[in-house]
Amino acid sequence: MSLDVNAVNPAPLIPTRAQAPERPARRAEKPKEDLMKTQPPVSIRSLLKELAEVSAAFDRRLSFSVNEKLDMVVVKVIDTETDKVIREIPAAELQHVHERIREVIGILFDEKA
């Protein structure tokens, strides 16, 4: 098998920084406060209802709770037929490790100082 070098199309040259055209100036980014003002507020209840409807289509139920020690939202995916927890996000073991890490940090570092 042979390769005809004349049939190969040369790749276009990549310009160096000195040859590269100047980029247009970036638009000034809107502050986060402005972005929040332009979007209508979303009700958490309506959002949870929507998630429940979507999960029901897959014979699953979503359960939302807050881990008070970590101040973190925990989501459980539950099978509607057996009522068993399929998955917990974040995993219970990971939550336990996170709690212990916070305890150790609290022991090592005094928050009052």
GIVEN-V339330 format. One record per residue. N is the residue number from 1. PHI is phi in whole degrees, -180 to 180 (999 if undefined). OMEGA is omega in whole degrees, -180 to 180 (NA if undefined). D_LAST is the distance of its C-alpha to the last C-alpha in Angstrom with 2 decimals. Layout:
((N & PHI & OMEGA & D_LAST) (N & PHI & OMEGA & D_LAST))
//
This chain:
((1 & 999 & -180 & 76.16) (2 & -127 & -179 & 75.75) (3 & -118 & 178 & 73.44) (4 & -85 & -177 & 74.93) (5 & -65 & -179 & 72.56) (6 & -70 & -178 & 74.34) (7 & -84 & -179 & 73.47) (8 & -78 & 179 & 69.72) (9 & -80 & 178 & 68.12) (10 & -71 & 178 & 65.82) (11 & -75 & 177 & 62.23) (12 & -65 & -179 & 61.26) (13 & -72 & 177 & 59.45) (14 & -90 & -178 & 55.73) (15 & -69 & 176 & 55.04) (16 & -79 & -179 & 52.74) (17 & -61 & 180 & 49.99) (18 & -69 & -179 & 52.45) (19 & -92 & -175 & 55.00) (20 & -66 & 178 & 52.72) (21 & -69 & 180 & 53.12) (22 & -67 & 176 & 50.32) (23 & -79 & 176 & 48.15) (24 & -67 & -179 & 48.28) (25 & -64 & 178 & 45.30) (26 & -72 & 175 & 42.85) (27 & -71 & 178 & 42.86) (28 & -66 & -179 & 39.87) (29 & -76 & 179 & 37.71) (30 & -76 & 175 & 37.26) (31 & -63 & -178 & 33.80) (32 & -60 & 180 & 32.54) (33 & -62 & 179 & 33.06) (34 & -66 & -180 & 36.73) (35 & -64 & -179 & 37.13) (36 & -71 & 180 & 35.84) (37 & -72 & -176 & 38.22) (38 & -79 & -180 & 41.23) (39 & -95 & 180 & 40.84) (40 & -69 & 179 & 41.80) (41 & -67 & -179 & 39.23) (42 & -107 & 178 & 39.70) (43 & -77 & 180 & 39.76) (44 & -65 & 180 & 37.83) (45 & -62 & 180 & 40.59) (46 & -68 & 178 & 43.28) (47 & -66 & 178 & 41.41) (48 & -66 & 178 & 41.06) (49 & -63 & 179 & 44.72) (50 & -64 & 178 & 45.74) (51 & -64 & 179 & 43.84) (52 & -64 & 179 & 45.48) (53 & -65 & 180 & 48.89) (54 & -67 & -178 & 48.41) (55 & -69 & 179 & 47.20) (56 & -65 & 179 & 50.17) (57 & -65 & -180 & 52.51) (58 & -104 & -177 & 51.28) (59 & 55 & 179 & 51.57) (60 & -131 & 175 & 47.80) (61 & -125 & 178 & 45.40) (62 & -105 & 178 & 41.81) (63 & -121 & -180 & 39.28) (64 & -108 & 176 & 35.95) (65 & -146 & 180 & 33.03) (66 & -120 & 173 & 29.26) (67 & -80 & -174 & 27.06) (68 & -64 & -179 & 24.63) (69 & -66 & -177 & 22.09) (70 & -100 & -174 & 22.03) (71 & 55 & -174 & 23.03) (72 & -134 & 178 & 25.85) (73 & -79 & 178 & 29.59) (74 & -118 & -180 & 31.87) (75 & -114 & 176 & 35.54) (76 & -114 & 175 & 38.26) (77 & -99 & -173 & 41.72) (78 & -120 & 175 & 44.28) (79 & -74 & -176 & 47.98) (80 & -71 & -178 & 49.95) (81 & -75 & -175 & 52.87) (82 & -100 & -177 & 51.09) (83 & 61 & 178 & 47.87) (84 & -98 & 177 & 45.96) (85 & -76 & 179 & 42.65) (86 & -84 & -178 & 43.58) (87 & -150 & 175 & 40.20) (88 & -122 & -177 & 36.63) (89 & -123 & -10 & 34.37) (90 & -69 & -177 & 31.80) (91 & -59 & -179 & 33.27) (92 & -58 & 179 & 32.17) (93 & -64 & 180 & 31.33) (94 & -67 & 176 & 29.09) (95 & -63 & 180 & 27.28) (96 & -63 & 178 & 26.85) (97 & -62 & -180 & 25.47) (98 & -62 & 178 & 23.01) (99 & -63 & -180 & 21.81) (100 & -66 & 178 & 21.44) (101 & -62 & 178 & 19.52) (102 & -63 & 178 & 16.96) (103 & -64 & -179 & 16.83) (104 & -65 & 178 & 16.40) (105 & -62 & 178 & 13.59) (106 & -64 & 178 & 11.86) (107 & -73 & -177 & 12.72) (108 & -73 & -175 & 11.74) (109 & -119 & 178 & 8.30) (110 & -85 & -178 & 5.78) (111 & -69 & -178 & 5.56) (112 & -75 & -176 & 3.79) (113 & -72 & NA & 0.00))
//
